[in-house]
Amino acid sequence: MPPFVSVAAYAPTGVGMLAVGIVTEVFGPRGAELPGFDFALCTDRPGPVPTDLGVPLTITHGLERLASADLVIALPWAGFRTPPAPAVLDALSAAHERGSLVAAHCVGTFALAAAGLLDGRRATTHWRFAELLTRRHPAVLVEPDALYIDEGLILTGAGAAAGFDLCLHLLRREYGAAVANAVARDVVLPSHRDGGQAQYLAAPVPEDCRDERLAEVLAWARENLHEPLPVAELARRALMSKRSFARRFAAATGTTPHAWLRSLRLSSAEELLETTDLPVEEIAHRVGYGSAAILREQFVRRRGVPPRSYRRSFTNVP
């Protein structure tokens, strides 16, 4: 199946302006070096649509736009406690039935749940409303701590800025790490955060970490991925004990140094597999793995396929 091209984001009355900004930033017009999406906002009745900030947003497309989109995104809205109109639920169900990707983040997840699309599936939402989602829709397997959950044709994300994580994950999954990384750099965000990473982060964007000493160490690690990078060395460069470094690191990134490095190594390996014809052994060494066998083991465990199969999915390199 080719990657999605047309994207329709459903924006009901009271839609969250942050969510509108996220999907527009990711899927709106970009430079010629990146994929161009046929992106549109749509709503029940085209025209001025009130937002959660009280400022109206003029939307020109109706629900018919959902019928032709490769990717349908249900945006969060202030009145999520009341289910959307039957026509909206029917449109979401029809999109899923014809094989389109259907996604939602924050309380937009409630729309997918009301349409019955999440029954028997894992899903997440803003942690504040996870218990409500569980009570309202007991057939949904709610995971309140996840940033996003990928169930194949249906994806859900956590609240607020986690919408960026969900959208970047979709780009990474369908277009590859190089495209996702380019968009992430453009919007000054980390290129990848694992879906299982905790929602409650003191500073969720390590690239913009306010702890200057820690930020310098993270930047140095990214430039020296080919090195082993033991935690003791990172802590020494940060002028901290290992225990203090681990504590400060978790507070800034929401994860451990080992998990952060693993994610960074695999993301870099993905981009090299997509954009170069370097042998897998060379790529393994460039991203800090001792051999192609170790890279393969990690790649299969974390990405579900071996490196060479991943490369064939995105390039013509054998």
SULVENBEL-V319286 format. One record per residue. RES is the residue in one small letter. PSI is psi in whole degrees, -180 to 180 (999 if undefined). OMEGA is omega in whole degrees, -180 to 180 (none if undefined). D_LAST is the distance of its C-alpha to the last C-alpha in Angstrom with 1 decimal. Layout:
BEGIN
res,psi,omega,d_last
RES,PSI,OMEGA,D_LAST
RES,PSI,OMEGA,D_LAST
END
This chain:
BEGIN
res,psi,omega,d_last
m,129,180,19.9
p,159,177,19.5
p,157,179,20.7
f,148,178,24.4
v,-49,180,26.1
s,133,-177,29.8
v,126,177,31.5
a,122,178,35.1
a,121,-179,37.0
y,122,-177,40.3
a,97,180,43.1
p,174,175,46.4
t,132,-177,49.8
g,16,-178,49.8
v,146,179,46.0
g,125,-179,45.0
m,-32,176,44.6
l,-44,-180,42.2
a,-41,177,39.8
v,-44,180,40.2
g,-39,-179,39.3
i,-54,-176,36.2
v,-34,178,34.6
t,-40,180,35.8
e,-40,-176,34.4
v,-44,-172,30.9
f,-2,178,30.6
g,-176,-177,33.1
p,137,178,32.5
r,-174,179,30.2
g,165,-176,29.0
a,-21,-178,26.8
e,-9,-180,23.8
l,158,-180,23.7
p,144,176,23.6
g,128,-178,27.0
f,145,172,28.6
d,88,-171,31.5
f,141,177,33.5
a,145,167,37.1
l,144,177,39.7
c,161,-177,41.8
t,176,-177,44.9
d,-48,-180,47.6
r,110,-179,49.8
p,147,-178,48.6
g,-161,178,50.7
p,126,180,51.7
v,119,177,50.2
p,144,178,51.9
t,177,-180,49.6
d,-15,178,50.2
l,-3,-179,51.6
g,-8,180,54.0
v,124,-179,52.6
p,148,179,51.8
l,123,-179,48.4
t,118,-179,48.4
i,129,-172,45.7
t,-11,-176,45.6
h,143,176,43.4
g,-168,-176,44.6
l,-18,-180,43.0
e,-23,179,41.8
r,-28,178,38.9
l,-24,-175,37.6
a,-17,-176,37.4
s,1,-175,34.5
a,143,174,32.5
d,-31,179,28.9
l,124,178,29.9
v,129,-179,33.6
i,123,176,35.0
a,113,-177,38.5
l,153,179,40.0
p,152,-179,42.7
w,158,-173,46.3
a,-32,-177,49.8
g,34,-173,51.1
f,-18,-180,48.4
r,-19,174,51.1
t,125,-177,52.0
p,150,176,49.3
p,166,179,48.0
a,152,179,49.6
p,-35,-180,48.7
a,-35,178,47.1
v,-46,180,44.6
l,-40,178,43.9
d,-40,-179,43.4
a,-40,178,41.0
l,-43,179,38.9
s,-41,-179,38.9
a,-38,178,38.1
a,-43,179,35.1
h,-42,-177,33.8
e,-32,180,34.7
r,1,174,32.7
g,10,177,29.5
s,155,170,29.7
l,136,178,28.9
v,127,-175,32.3
a,161,175,33.0
a,153,173,36.0
h,166,-176,37.0
c,-140,-177,40.4
v,1,169,43.1
g,-23,177,41.1
t,-30,180,39.9
f,-31,178,43.5
a,-43,179,42.8
l,-37,178,39.8
a,-42,180,42.0
a,-29,178,44.9
a,-4,-180,42.7
g,8,-175,42.0
l,-16,-176,38.2
l,0,-179,38.2
d,127,179,40.3
g,4,-179,38.8
r,157,172,36.0
r,145,179,35.6
a,160,176,36.5
t,168,178,37.8
t,-174,176,40.1
h,134,-174,42.2
w,-28,-180,43.7
r,-26,-173,47.2
f,11,-179,46.9
a,-41,-180,44.8
e,-39,178,48.1
l,-41,178,49.2
l,-40,179,46.0
t,-43,-180,46.4
r,-43,-177,50.1
r,-35,-173,49.5
h,76,-175,46.5
p,-18,179,46.7
a,-10,179,43.9
v,134,180,41.4
l,87,-172,39.9
v,129,175,40.5
e,95,-170,38.8
p,-17,-175,40.9
d,-14,-173,39.1
a,146,174,35.6
l,-41,175,34.3
y,158,-180,32.3
i,128,-179,31.2
d,112,178,28.2
e,35,178,29.2
g,-101,-180,26.4
l,-8,180,28.1
i,129,-179,31.0
l,143,177,31.0
t,152,-179,34.0
g,166,-180,34.8
a,-167,-171,37.7
g,165,171,40.3
a,-125,-172,40.6
a,-12,176,37.8
a,-16,173,35.5
g,-35,175,34.8
f,-43,180,32.6
d,-43,179,30.7
l,-47,-179,30.2
c,-42,178,29.1
l,-35,175,26.7
h,-42,177,25.2
l,-44,177,24.8
l,-45,-180,23.0
r,-44,-178,20.7
r,-42,-173,20.0
e,-32,-175,19.5
y,-13,178,18.3
g,167,-174,16.8
a,-35,-177,18.4
a,-45,180,18.4
v,-48,-180,20.6
a,-41,-180,22.7
n,-39,180,23.3
a,-43,178,24.4
v,-41,179,26.8
a,-43,178,28.1
r,-38,-177,28.8
d,-36,-179,30.6
v,10,176,32.9
v,58,178,33.3
l,158,173,32.0
p,141,-175,29.9
s,-25,-178,26.3
h,130,169,26.2
r,130,-180,28.9
d,142,-179,28.3
g,-28,-179,30.0
g,-2,180,32.2
q,145,-176,33.7
a,147,179,37.4
q,-35,-169,38.9
y,96,-177,41.8
l,135,177,40.8
a,-38,177,43.3
a,88,-168,40.8
p,-7,-178,37.6
v,93,-175,35.8
p,-29,179,35.3
e,-27,-179,34.2
d,24,-176,37.7
c,133,-178,39.5
r,-16,176,43.2
d,100,-172,43.5
e,-40,-179,42.9
r,-45,179,42.6
l,-40,180,40.0
a,-40,179,38.1
e,-39,179,38.0
v,-41,178,36.6
l,-42,179,33.8
a,-42,178,33.0
w,-41,180,33.0
a,-41,179,30.7
r,-32,180,28.1
e,-12,-176,28.3
n,40,-178,28.1
l,-25,-178,25.4
h,-14,179,24.3
e,161,179,27.7
p,-36,178,28.9
l,56,174,31.2
p,153,-179,33.7
v,-34,179,36.1
a,-39,179,38.9
e,-41,178,37.5
l,-43,180,36.9
a,-39,180,40.5
r,-42,-180,41.9
r,-28,178,40.5
a,-1,-179,42.0
l,44,-180,45.3
m,162,169,45.5
s,162,180,45.8
k,-40,-178,42.8
r,-45,179,44.7
s,-41,179,45.7
f,-46,-180,42.2
a,-40,-180,40.7
r,-45,-180,43.4
r,-38,-180,43.0
f,-46,-180,39.2
a,-39,180,39.6
a,-34,-177,42.2
a,-33,-172,40.1
t,-16,-178,36.7
g,11,-180,37.6
t,-177,-179,35.3
t,160,176,35.2
p,-40,180,33.8
h,-47,-179,31.4
a,-39,179,30.1
w,-45,180,29.8
l,-42,179,27.9
r,-46,179,25.5
s,-42,-180,24.9
l,-42,179,24.5
r,-45,-178,22.0
l,-39,177,19.8
s,-43,178,20.1
s,-39,178,19.3
a,-42,178,16.2
e,-47,-177,15.1
e,-40,178,15.9
l,-38,177,14.0
l,-36,-178,10.7
e,-36,-167,11.5
t,-4,179,13.0
t,167,174,11.5
d,23,178,8.8
l,142,175,11.0
p,151,-179,10.2
v,-36,179,11.1
e,-43,180,14.4
e,-41,178,15.4
i,-42,179,14.9
a,-45,-179,17.0
h,-37,-178,19.7
r,-30,-178,19.8
v,6,171,20.6
g,13,175,23.0
y,143,-175,21.6
g,-23,-178,22.5
s,166,176,19.4
a,-31,-179,15.9
a,-41,180,17.8
i,-42,177,20.2
l,-44,-180,17.7
r,-44,180,16.0
e,-47,-180,19.6
q,-39,-178,20.5
f,-45,180,17.5
v,-41,-178,18.1
r,-41,-174,21.8
r,-28,-177,21.9
r,-12,174,19.0
g,-8,180,18.8
v,156,175,15.1
p,160,-177,13.1
p,-42,-177,11.1
r,-36,177,7.6
s,-39,176,9.0
y,-45,-180,10.5
r,-42,-179,7.7
r,-25,-180,6.4
s,-24,-173,10.2
f,-13,-178,10.8
t,176,175,8.2
n,8,180,6.2
v,129,-178,3.8
p,999,none,0.0
END
